[in-house]
């Protein structure tokens, strides 16, 4: 991945990999569909079953992809909606606040909110994405929540090591950062590896 790229290309993990031979698992050659490019899943009306801020691997560690497992969309079987940015929850805001799972320590002049507590069990009522902005909206027990990720990172802290903003490269689109996976078990891959699963 070059400095001009923030979105990770991915392939599904191989669910049949021998655990003795591949204790850390292994990648397959199947690419997950991009939710806002390839279709194949409509999360509207679905229920969030699980939230994870630690999906994805490059084989020796994690990438911190943000995932929401949703059941009851179209098709109804559970699917993971996964944002394939490094430490993706650190790019996100929930109702304007930082995501607590990524920012457990206080951040000056900022509030945090738990994504897991707010959206687990909630219904997905909106899912929109442009080149610049991802928005997912949820409702549960009369409460409404809005998750946003912006391409320029203007609503979240800069990277702590470099002081640079969390921003997509000039040729990247937020539409390419959101994929759908049946398992949530994703490996990073080169841009030209793998094929989109046509059966999903």
N, C-alpha and C positions, 0 to 999 in steps of 0.2 A: 504494500500500500504506500503510495507516494504521499508527500506532504499536502498535495492538492486534493487528496481524496479522504473522505471521512466515512463513507458507506462501505461496509464489507460485503463482498460477494460471498454467497454461502451455498453449501450443498447439505442435503439431509444426512444425518448419521446413519450408518448401516445397522439396522436393528438385529441382524442375524450374525454380527461379528462374534467370533469365538472369544469368550471372556478370558480364557487362559492365554490365548495367542495375542489378543488385543485388550489388555486390561483397562486401557483408557478409551476403548472404542476405536472406530475407524470411520472415515467418511465414505459415503456412497458416491455415485455419479449423478444423483437426482437433485436438480435445483428446485427449491420451493418457488411457488408462484408469487409474484409481486401483487399485493392486494389491489393497488390502484392502477395497475397496468394490465395485468393478465386476468384479473377476475377470478372466478371459480369459487368464491365464497362471499356471502353477504352477511355481515355480523349483526345487522339491524334486527332488533327484537330478541337477540340472543342474551344469555346470562353469563356473566363473568364467573367462572368456577375457581380460577386461580390466578395469582399475580406472581411473576418472577422478575427480578432484576439481575439474574445471574445466568441467563441462557447463553449458549454459544461457547465454542472452544476453537483454539487453533492447534490443539494437539498436546500442548504442554501447560495450558492454563486456560482461564476463562476470559471472555470478551465483555461480559456484562451487558449483553443484549437485554432489552426490556420486552417482556412477553405477557400477554393476557390470554388465558385459555377461555374460549367462548363456546358455549353449547346452545343450540336452539336457533342459530341463524339458518342460512340456506347454503349448503346442506345442514341438517340439524346436528350431525355428529360433531363432537368437540374438535375445535381447531385452535391452534395458537396463532395469534396476531403478534408478530415479532418485529421490533425496531432494531435494525442491524447497524447501530452506531456503537462505537466503543463507549462503555459506561453510559448507555443510552438514557437511563433515568436521570443522569446529571444534566441532560439537555432539556428536560421536561419541567413544566409547571403544572400544578393541579390547583385549579381555582385561583390561579395567580401566585400560589405559594410553591416553594421548592419541594421536591419529593423527598420525604423523610428517610426512606430506605437508602437513598444515595447520600443524604446529608444528615447523618445521625447527630453530629455535633452542631452547636449553634453557629449560625452564619450572621455576621453583623447586619442589622437592619432588615433581616428577612425572617419570615415565618416559614415553617415546614408543615407538611400535611402527609399523612400516611396513605399511599396509593392503595395498599392492600386493604386497610381498614375502610376506605371510602368506596372502593368499587367491587370488592368481592361480594358476589350475590346481586350486584346491580344489573340492570338491563341496559344494553347498548341502544341509544336512541339517535345517535348521529355518528358518522364516520366520513370525514372529508379530508382531502389532501390536495394541495397545489404544489408547485415546485418549491414554494417557500414555507409552507405551514401545514402541519398535521394537526387535526382536531378530532378527538374522540369524546363523545358526551355520554353520560350515564345518568340513570335515575334509580333510586331505591328508597322506599319508605318516605316518599315525598321530597327527598333531598336530591338536588341536581349537582353533578360534578362535571368539570370540563378539563381534559388533559390536552395540553398544547406542546408541540415541539417546533421551534422556529429554526430556519436554516442559518440565521445569523447569530444565534445564541444570545440575543440582546437581553433576554429576560432571566438569564442564569449566570452564575459566576464564571469567570475565565478559568482556563486550565491552570491548576495550581503550580505545576512545574515550569511552564513557559510564560504564563501571563497572557497567552493568546486566547482569543474568543473561541468558543465551541461553534465552529462554522463549517458548513459544507463547502467543498471546492467549487470553483466557478462553473464547472461543467456538470455538477451533480444536481439531482432533483430529489426532494423529499419523497416523491412518489416511488423512487427506487429503493428507499430505505425500509419499506414496510412489506414484509413477506408473510405468507400463510403456511404453517407447518402442522401436520397431523400430530407429530410427536414433540415438537419444541426442541428436538435434539439436532442442533445445527453445527456444522463445521465451516470455518472460513475457507475460501477457495479463491484461486485466480479467476479473473474476470472471464476467461475463455474456457473454464472447466465446467463440466456437467451439462445436463439438459433439463429443461423444465418438465416436471411430471405432468403429462397430458391426461392422466387418469383422475386427477383430483377434481 
